[in-house]
Amino acid sequence: MDKITKFLDNPVVKKAHDIFLKTAPQLTEKFIYGGIGFFLNKIQVGGIYVSHNHISITFSQGKSFDDPQCLLLGSGKYRGYIKIH
């Protein structure tokens, strides 16, 4: 079993994974930084990372998203993420 397949055993990870690929089927994926990275033209655009007490769903340009409910976390200039406990 490869590392991505093992991650997909978690139903929240599986759902987030499916949403990434349904929204942008042209994405490629690889196991990177301890999670699943999603790439468009070899540039990482997002990822799913599992910690012992939460799952982070990251967006490389998340700070540019319209986020009226302020759901995206992160203090950086570009990357935004959602943390699911």
Phi and psi in degrees as GROMACS dihedral restraints (atoms count N, CA, C in turn):
[ dihedral_restraints ]
;  ai    aj    ak    al  type     phi  dphi    fc
    3     4     5     6     1   -79.5    20    10
    4     5     6     7     1   169.8    20    10
    6     7     8     9     1   -65.3    20    10
    7     8     9    10     1   -38.6    20    10
    9    10    11    12     1   -65.4    20    10
   10    11    12    13     1   -45.2    20    10
   12    13    14    15     1   -58.5    20    10
   13    14    15    16     1   -40.6    20    10
   15    16    17    18     1   -62.6    20    10
   16    17    18    19     1   -42.4    20    10
   18    19    20    21     1   -61.2    20    10
   19    20    21    22     1   -35.2    20    10
   21    22    23    24     1   -72.1    20    10
   22    23    24    25     1    -4.3    20    10
   24    25    26    27     1   -67.7    20    10
   25    26    27    28     1   -24.1    20    10
   27    28    29    30     1   -80.3    20    10
   28    29    30    31     1   123.6    20    10
   30    31    32    33     1   -63.8    20    10
   31    32    33    34     1   -31.4    20    10
   33    34    35    36     1   -70.6    20    10
   34    35    36    37     1   -43.1    20    10
   36    37    38    39     1   -61.9    20    10
   37    38    39    40     1   -44.0    20    10
   39    40    41    42     1   -59.8    20    10
   40    41    42    43     1   -44.7    20    10
   42    43    44    45     1   -64.5    20    10
   43    44    45    46     1   -45.6    20    10
   45    46    47    48     1   -62.9    20    10
   46    47    48    49     1   -41.9    20    10
   48    49    50    51     1   -58.1    20    10
   49    50    51    52     1   -47.5    20    10
   51    52    53    54     1   -63.2    20    10
   52    53    54    55     1   -37.6    20    10
   54    55    56    57     1   -66.2    20    10
   55    56    57    58     1   -44.4    20    10
   57    58    59    60     1   -54.3    20    10
   58    59    60    61     1   -51.4    20    10
   60    61    62    63     1   -74.6    20    10
   61    62    63    64     1   -28.7    20    10
   63    64    65    66     1   -72.2    20    10
   64    65    66    67     1   -39.0    20    10
   66    67    68    69     1   -70.3    20    10
   67    68    69    70     1   -37.3    20    10
   69    70    71    72     1  -140.6    20    10
   70    71    72    73     1    80.9    20    10
   72    73    74    75     1   -62.2    20    10
   73    74    75    76     1   -15.8    20    10
   75    76    77    78     1   -78.3    20    10
   76    77    78    79     1    -6.6    20    10
   78    79    80    81     1   -66.6    20    10
   79    80    81    82     1   147.0    20    10
   81    82    83    84     1  -109.3    20    10
   82    83    84    85     1   163.2    20    10
   84    85    86    87     1  -135.6    20    10
   85    86    87    88     1   151.0    20    10
   87    88    89    90     1  -155.8    20    10
   88    89    90    91     1   156.2    20    10
   90    91    92    93     1   -76.8    20    10
   91    92    93    94     1   119.5    20    10
   93    94    95    96     1  -151.1    20    10
   94    95    96    97     1   142.0    20    10
   96    97    98    99     1    54.7    20    10
   97    98    99   100     1    31.9    20    10
   99   100   101   102     1    79.5    20    10
  100   101   102   103     1    17.0    20    10
  102   103   104   105     1  -155.2    20    10
  103   104   105   106     1  -165.4    20    10
  105   106   107   108     1   -99.2    20    10
  106   107   108   109     1   118.5    20    10
  108   109   110   111     1  -100.2    20    10
  109   110   111   112     1   141.9    20    10
  111   112   113   114     1  -112.0    20    10
  112   113   114   115     1   135.1    20    10
  114   115   116   117     1  -129.0    20    10
  115   116   117   118     1   144.1    20    10
  117   118   119   120     1  -125.1    20    10
  118   119   120   121     1   119.0    20    10
  120   121   122   123     1    52.5    20    10
  121   122   123   124     1    44.2    20    10
  123   124   125   126     1    69.7    20    10
  124   125   126   127     1     9.0    20    10
  126   127   128   129     1  -108.5    20    10
  127   128   129   130     1   127.5    20    10
  129   130   131   132     1   -69.5    20    10
  130   131   132   133     1   129.2    20    10
  132   133   134   135     1  -112.8    20    10
  133   134   135   136     1   -12.8    20    10
  135   136   137   138     1  -177.3    20    10
  136   137   138   139     1  -178.5    20    10
  138   139   140   141     1  -173.2    20    10
  139   140   141   142     1   167.0    20    10
  141   142   143   144     1  -128.9    20    10
  142   143   144   145     1   125.2    20    10
  144   145   146   147     1  -131.4    20    10
  145   146   147   148     1   134.8    20    10
  147   148   149   150     1  -108.6    20    10
  148   149   150   151     1   128.3    20    10
  150   151   152   153     1  -109.9    20    10
  151   152   153   154     1   175.9    20    10
  153   154   155   156     1   -68.0    20    10
  154   155   156   157     1   -22.7    20    10
  156   157   158   159     1  -128.0    20    10
  157   158   159   160     1     6.9    20    10
  159   160   161   162     1  -163.2    20    10
  160   161   162   163     1   168.5    20    10
  162   163   164   165     1  -120.0    20    10
  163   164   165   166     1   131.3    20    10
  165   166   167   168     1  -107.6    20    10
  166   167   168   169     1   132.1    20    10
  168   169   170   171     1  -112.6    20    10
  169   170   171   172     1   115.8    20    10
  171   172   173   174     1  -108.6    20    10
  172   173   174   175     1   152.5    20    10
  174   175   176   177     1  -132.9    20    10
  175   176   177   178     1   118.2    20    10
  177   178   179   180     1   -59.6    20    10
  178   179   180   181     1   -31.7    20    10
  180   181   182   183     1  -115.1    20    10
  181   182   183   184     1    31.3    20    10
  183   184   185   186     1   -58.9    20    10
  184   185   186   187     1   -29.9    20    10
  186   187   188   189     1   -67.1    20    10
  187   188   189   190     1   -17.5    20    10
  189   190   191   192     1   -88.8    20    10
  190   191   192   193     1    -5.0    20    10
  192   193   194   195     1   -73.6    20    10
  193   194   195   196     1   148.4    20    10
  195   196   197   198     1   -72.4    20    10
  196   197   198   199     1   116.0    20    10
  198   199   200   201     1  -133.7    20    10
  199   200   201   202     1    67.8    20    10
  201   202   203   204     1   -63.0    20    10
  202   203   204   205     1   -23.7    20    10
  204   205   206   207     1   -93.1    20    10
  205   206   207   208     1     3.4    20    10
  207   208   209   210     1    53.0    20    10
  208   209   210   211     1    48.9    20    10
  210   211   212   213     1   -81.9    20    10
  211   212   213   214     1   -27.1    20    10
  213   214   215   216     1   -80.3    20    10
  214   215   216   217     1   131.0    20    10
  216   217   218   219     1   -97.9    20    10
  217   218   219   220     1   172.4    20    10
  219   220   221   222     1   119.1    20    10
  220   221   222   223     1   137.4    20    10
  222   223   224   225     1  -105.3    20    10
  223   224   225   226     1     1.0    20    10
  225   226   227   228     1   -75.8    20    10
  226   227   228   229     1   175.2    20    10
  228   229   230   231     1   -75.9    20    10
  229   230   231   232     1   -31.6    20    10
  231   232   233   234     1  -120.4    20    10
  232   233   234   235     1   -50.8    20    10
  234   235   236   237     1   -75.1    20    10
  235   236   237   238     1   135.6    20    10
  237   238   239   240     1  -127.2    20    10
  238   239   240   241     1   154.0    20    10
  240   241   242   243     1  -148.6    20    10
  241   242   243   244     1   158.7    20    10
  243   244   245   246     1  -113.3    20    10
  244   245   246   247     1   134.3    20    10
  246   247   248   249     1  -110.7    20    10
  247   248   249   250     1   123.6    20    10
  249   250   251   252     1  -111.5    20    10
  250   251   252   253     1   122.6    20    10
